[in-house]
Amino acid sequence: MATITTRAAVAHSPHQGWELTELQLDDPKEHEVRIKLVASGLCHSDHHITEGDAPVRLPIVGGHEGAGIVESVGPNVRRVKPGDRVVLSYIPACGACRPCSTGHQNMCVKGLNAGTGMFLDGTYRFHRDGEDYGGFCSLGTFSEYAVVSEWAVVPLPGHIPFTVASLVGCGVPTGWGSAVYAAGVRAGDTVVIFGAGGVGSNAVQGARFAGAKDVIVIDPVEFKRENALTFGATQTFATAQEAHDFVVSSTWGQLADHAIMTPNAVTEEMVNAAVMMTGKGGKVTITAVGHLTEKAVHVHAGMLIGYQRQIRGALFGDCNPLYDIPRLLRLYDSGDLKLDELVSRTYSLDQVNEAYDDLVAGRNIRGVIVHDPALA
């Protein structure tokens, strides 16, 4: 089988950061495509890999937000052809399995190997010195090239920049959908959002677009609180207690309709604060993950029953990639969705560890690796 050489950022073990290395990349097999990556978003979920909080198989090529150009295709590919511009969705959508056929593409069965990067035939496409490397979420966008499933690509209109398009494969729909679909925000609601990074900023946009009266952001980082106002937050606070006091006052004691959890890591303290901030019939929607060794949800049943509160998880914001990725790009194109403003800084692949230092320090809403500046 013919292979090409690609340069990639790889995690070999926790707490060692990303290592830049050259890998061999196979040709695409049936229903697979090989992508020349132009841009890759730097999501906090990839940082959980190097911190040891993500239960993934190592070694693994990082990156699960990306946009680029189809370089070649395997047999029986119908969705795209060589030369097409595409967004990569970290949730594939085959359109035929039970979740897809019932309107839940975010739970497509083709995504079952997200933590290993192994393809459905039991093999891998990245290799080095006889060792198999997976791609995170079966993508691996921290690589100049990647082989991915046909079901993970969504056509990208020619006038949409790759840099912002890369974010629509994860962070944008995950945040937007957490408010609009998973939480089900409605006109006049009061919404509290924990964390205003790349996902939380889009939860803010979604809540405002859905008609929320108050969109209240809690984030300890001043830079993120200031940016949240740009995306539609009506009030921002550094602590949950400050936000709680405002919610009690502004809702005349009724409390919030929704709390949406999009911090870098969910903790039990945050979840309990969110429950106490939601009123009767309120909902707590958990989108971010927690630390691997900690249980974040530990609530007395009476706290849920007495007020008929709900706590639920949300994957990809309940979005359907084949419908919602183009929908969000149209909203961006019409000026109704801010994407350019999400990109705090761009980086080269060599700067991937610096980029995550910036993310952890609270200097970025979203950083983006630009693999090919001439095309971005």
N, C-alpha and C positions, 0 to 999 in steps of 0.2 A: 504494500500500500504506500502511495506517495504521501509524504509529510512536508510541512513547512516549519521553519523556525520562528518562534514568536518570543518576545520579551514580556515578562509578566511579574507582578508582585505576588508573592506566595507566603503563606503562613505555614511554618513547619512545626511550631510548638507554641503554646501560650507564653505570653509575656516576653516575646522576642521581636515583636514588630513584624513588618513586612520585609521580605528579602527579595531583591531584584535579581532575576535569573532568566536564562534562556531555556525554553521548553520546546519539545517537538509536538506538533499539532497534526493530528490525522486529517485525512480527507473526510468530508461529511458522508454519513451512511444514509440509508433510506429515511425519508422525512426529516433530514437534518440539513442545516445550512452553515456555511462558514462565513463569518462576519469580520470585516475590517472595522475595528472600533475607532470611532472618531472622538467620542466623549464618554466619560463614565462618572456618575455621581458618587460622592463619598458619603455613604449612609452610616449612621451609628451602628447599625446591625453588623457591619463588617468589623467594626472596632470590638464588638463583643467576642469575635473569634480570637483576636490577638490577646484579649483580656481573659480568655478561658471561660467566658460565660455562655458561649454558644456550643451546644453539643454536636460538633461536626467532625467528620473524618479528616484527619490531617495526613499528608500535606494537601493544601487546597489553594487554588487561585482565587483571590478575593474579587469582590465587585459583583453587584447584582442590579445596578442601574446602568443602562448604556444605550447608546444610539450609534449607528454606523451604516455601512454599505455592504450589501450581500456580495461576497467575493466569488462564491461558488455554491452549488446546491447538489445534494445527493439525489438518488432515484425517487421518483414519485412525489416530488415537492410541487405543490400547486399554489401555495399562498403567495410566494414571492419568486423572483428570478434574479440572476446576477445583475448587479448594477442598481438594484432597488435600494432606496433609503429606508431604514427601518428603526423603530424603537424596540428595544428588548424588554419584554415583560417578565419579571421574576416569577410571576405566576403564569404558567402556560395555559392555553385554552384550546383544547382539541375540538370542542363543540359537539362531541358525540357521547361522552361519558354521562353517568347519571347526574353529577353536579352541574355540568355544563348544560345539559338538556333541560334542566329544571331552573335555569337562570342563576346558577351559582358558579360561574366560571372561576371565581377566586378559590374554589376548592377542587379544581380539575385534578383527576387522578394522575395525570401525566407529571404532576409536580411532586410525586412521592419521594424523590431522591434529592430534595433540595439540600440536605445536610451532608450528602456524600459527593454529589456531582457525578455520580455514576449514571450512565444512560440505561434505558429500559431493557437493553439487551445484555446488561451485566458487565459492560466494558466502559473504558474511559477514552477520552480523546487527547488529553494532555499527558505527556510522558517526559521523563528525564532519567537517563542511565538505567533504563529498564523498570523504573518505578512509575506507577500510575498516579496522576494528580487529578483531583476533581476540580470542577469549577463551582463556586458557591452558587446555590440555587440553580445548578446545572447551566450556569452562564459563565462566570469568571471574566467580568468586564475590566478587571485590572490587568488586562493583557492586550497586546496590539491586535491580536486575532483570537477568535474563539469559535468553536463549533457548538451550535445550539440546536435545540429542537425547532422544527418548523412551527410548532404550536406556540413558541415563545416569541415570535416576531410579529410586529404590527406595522403595516406600511406607514411611512412618514411623508407628508406632503413636502414638496421641494423647497418651499419658501420658509419652512420652520427651521431655525438654527439647531444644529445637533446639540449644542451645549445645554439649552433648556429642554430639548426633547428627551435627553437622557433621564431627566428627573421624573418624567411622566410614566416611567416604568415601575416606580415604587413610591417614592416619598409624596408626590402630589396626589395620586389617587388614594393612597393609604390615609392621608390626613383629611382630604376633602370628603372621601367616602365615610370616614369615621363619624363625621358630623351629619352629612346629608343622608346617608343610607343606614349605617349601623345604629347611630343614635336616633336618627329620624327627627332632627331639629325642624321646628315649624315656626311660622311667623309669630313674633311676639315673645318667643321663649327667652329664658335666661340660661346661658351656657357658660360653664367654667372649664377652662382648658389648662391642664397641668403640663407645662413644657412648651416652649415656643421655638423649637429648632426647625429642621427641615420638614418634619411631619406636622408638628403642632402649628406652624405658620399656615399650613394648608387646611388644617382643621378650622382655624380662625376664618380663612377665606370661605370655606364651605358653610360654616355657621352663619356668617353674615349674608351670603348669597341666598341661603334658605330663609332668611328673614328674621333672625334672632334680634331681639331688642337690645340685650346686653351680651357682649362676648368678653368675658373676664379671663385674663391670662395670669397665671402664676408661674413665675420663673425667677430664680435667684440672680440671674445674669442681667445686668442693666442693659447691655447691648441688645439682648434678645427681647427684653420688654419694650425697648424703643422701636425695634423693628416690627413687633407685633401690632403696634398702632398703624404702621404702614399697610398692613394686610387686613385691617378692619377691626382690631380689638377696640373695645370701647373703654375699658379700664384695665390696668395692669398692676400687679402686686408682687412683691418679693417673697411673701410668705402666705401659706394657706390661711393662717389666722386672720391676717389683714383682709384677705379676700372674703372669708367667712363673715366678718363683721359688715363688710359692704353688702354682701348678698342678703343678709338678714334685713338690713336697712332698706335696700332698694326694692326688695320684693314684698315689703310690709310683713315680713315674717314667714312668707310662704316657701322660701328657699328656692334653689335653682331647679330647673327642669332637667338639666343634663350636666354631668361632669365627664370630660373626655380626657383620658390618660395618655399623654404623648411625651413623657419625659425621656431622658436618656436611659433610665432604669426605674421601673416601678417598684415602690417599697410598700410594706404593710402600713406604714405611717401615712403615706399618700392616699392609699385606698380608703383607709378609715376616715381621713379628712374629707375625701370626696363623698363618701356615704353621708357623713354628717352635714354636708353642704347641699345635698339634694333633698327636695321636699316630697310630699305624697305623690306616689306614682312616678317618681323620678328614676333616672337611669344613669348608671355609671358604665361607661364604655372603655374597656382597656385595650389599647392598641400597642403600646410599648411592652417589651419583655422586661423581666426582672433579672436579678443575679441568680446564677444557676443553683447556688446553695441556699437560697432564701425563699421562703414562702411569702408571697406578697398579699394574698387574699386570705384573711383570717377574720371573719366578721360574725358576730353573734346573730343567729337566725332571727331573733326578735327585732333587730335593727332593720331587717328587710321586710319581715311580715307586717310589723306595726304600721309602716308607711307604704307598704306594697312597692318597695324599691326593687330595682333590678340591677344586677351586675352581669355584664356579658363581655366576651372577647370579640375582637374584630380582626379578621385577616384581609389585608389589602383593602380595608375600608368597605368590605362587601361589594367592591366594584367588579364589573365584568370587563376584562381587558379589551376585548374586541369592540365593545360599545363605548366604554368610558374613556379609554385613551384618546380616540379621535374626538370624542365630545369635549374633553378638557382642552385639547389642542385648538378646537374651534373657539372655545371661550377665551383662550389666550389670544387668538387671532383677532377676535372682536374687541379686545381690551377689557374683558370682564374677569380675567384671571391673571394675576401677577406671577410671572415665572422669571423674567429677567431679574427682578428684585430679590429672588431667592438666592442667586449666585453671588456669594460674598467675595469669592476669589477663585481663580483657576490655577491649576498646578500641572507640571509635567509628571509623568509616571515616576521619575526619579525622586520627586518630592512627596511621595505618598505618605511617608512617616511624618514629615513636617505638616502635611495637611491634617493628619489626625491629631497631632499636637495642638494645632489651631482649633480643631473641633472641640477637644476636651477642655481647652482653655476658654471656650465661649467666644472665640473671635469670628466664628462662621455661622451663618444660617445653613448654607450648603456650599461646600467646596466641590469643584468639578475637575477631574483629570482630563486634560485635552491631549489626546494621543497624536493628533495630526492638526496642528494650528492652521495649515493651509486649507483645510476642509471645514474647520469649525465655524 
